[in-house]
Amino acid sequence: MQTPQQVQYVQPDPVTMQPTVVTSQVSTTVVANQPQHWDSGLFGCCDDVHSMCCSFFCGPSYYASLASSMGESCCVGCCGDPVGCVPGGHIAMRAAFRNKHGIHGSICDDCMVMIFCRSCGMCQLARQMKEFGYPNTGCC
């Protein structure tokens, strides 16, 4: 008759230290985009005679072409008068462009410019669009 063999259990030593992970220090500097200003002033219409003439003499169709260049419906530009089919369309165009490109300003500024000096505001917008390389959709 055979006797069962005894199995001896050996308990491992307790863990006294946690494993360490080697990490490297990486410094990351985050630079916040500072709001920029319009490249030209509101009354710099004479800096670009073409946009000035188009804005003053072919207003609605020129504004429609600017809206199309921005990727908006041409109705936003051509009917942006307070009584048009898109009331406040010019204000919306200016505010959207300003926000997209981080240009300093406020919706109140946009309202005041487009209500009291629409042609100059649209000329300024056109000059800035040209500076940023927007396509010329051609009216005027």
Secondary structure, DSSP 8 states (H G I E B T S, - for coil): ----------------S------------------B--SS-TT-GGG-HHHHHHHHHSHHHHHHHHHHHTTS-HHHHHT-STTSSSTTHHHHHHHHHHHHTTBS--HHHHHHHHHH-HHHHHHHHHHHHHHTT-------
